[in-house]
Amino acid sequence: MIEPLCRLCLARGIVTPATVADHVVSHGGDYTAFRLGPLRSLCADCHNGLDGKNAPRAPVLEDGTPSDPRHPWNAGSSATRTAARSAVIFPSRDGVSD
């Protein structure tokens, strides 16, 4: 490995082993760009904190829903979101959810 430490952690003064080869430029599904595009070394936490365009992801709430008010999930009514967040699906005896 050329860069054994996470590049983003190093920029913050933290020494963390890199575990992921991240695409510097999003390949967008292009196989050639995926195989030959420039890479950087990141730790899993830094890599998982980025979206497909290498921008920081907005954190999620405790229930797993997005905290970003611009996220499509948050475009619906608050009543719909509240109902969806509190919905619990119980499996029936035959394995099919009710």
C-alpha positions in Angstrom: 0.0 0.0 0.0 1.4 3.4 -1.0 -0.4 5.4 1.7 -0.9 3.2 4.8 -2.7 6.0 6.8 -6.1 7.6 6.2 -5.6 10.8 4.3 -8.6 12.6 5.8 -7.6 11.7 9.4 -4.0 12.9 8.7 -5.4 16.2 7.5 -7.0 16.6 11.0 -3.8 15.5 12.7 -5.1 12.0 13.6 -3.1 8.9 12.8 -5.4 6.1 11.6 -4.6 3.1 9.5 -6.2 3.1 6.1 -8.5 0.2 5.2 -10.3 1.5 2.0 -9.0 2.6 -1.4 -11.4 5.5 -2.2 -12.0 7.0 -5.6 -10.9 10.6 -5.6 -13.2 11.4 -8.5 -16.6 9.6 -8.6 -16.5 6.9 -11.3 -20.3 7.1 -11.8 -20.4 3.5 -12.9 -17.8 3.9 -15.6 -15.8 0.7 -15.5 -12.6 2.3 -16.9 -12.8 5.1 -14.4 -13.5 2.6 -11.6 -10.4 0.5 -12.5 -8.0 3.3 -13.5 -9.2 6.4 -11.7 -7.1 8.1 -9.0 -7.4 6.6 -5.5 -6.7 7.7 -2.0 -6.3 5.8 1.2 -9.1 6.2 3.9 -10.2 4.5 7.0 -13.6 2.9 6.9 -15.2 5.6 9.1 -14.0 8.4 6.8 -15.0 6.5 3.7 -18.5 5.6 5.0 -19.0 9.3 6.0 -18.8 10.4 2.3 -21.6 10.3 -0.3 -21.1 9.3 -4.0 -19.7 12.8 -4.8 -17.2 12.7 -1.9 -19.2 15.2 0.1 -19.8 14.6 3.8 -23.0 12.6 4.5 -25.5 14.2 6.7 -25.9 12.2 10.0 -28.9 10.1 10.5 -31.3 10.2 13.5 -31.5 7.4 16.0 -34.3 5.8 14.1 -32.2 5.7 10.9 -34.0 8.5 9.1 -32.0 11.3 7.5 -31.4 14.5 9.5 -30.8 16.6 6.4 -34.0 18.7 5.9 -33.3 18.7 2.1 -33.3 14.9 1.9 -36.3 13.6 -0.2 -37.5 11.6 2.9 -38.2 14.9 4.6 -40.2 16.3 1.8 -43.4 14.7 2.9 -45.7 15.8 5.6 -44.5 15.6 9.2 -47.5 13.4 10.0 -46.5 10.9 7.4 -42.9 10.9 8.7 -44.0 10.5 12.3 -46.2 7.5 11.4 -43.4 5.9 9.3 -40.9 6.4 12.1 -43.2 4.8 14.7 -44.5 1.9 12.5 -43.4 -1.5 13.7 -43.9 -4.5 11.5 -44.5 -7.8 13.3 -43.9 -11.0 11.5 -46.9 -13.4 11.5 -46.6 -17.1 12.3 -46.3 -18.0 8.6 -43.3 -15.7 8.1 -45.3 -13.0 6.2 -45.3 -9.5 7.7 -48.6 -8.1 8.9 
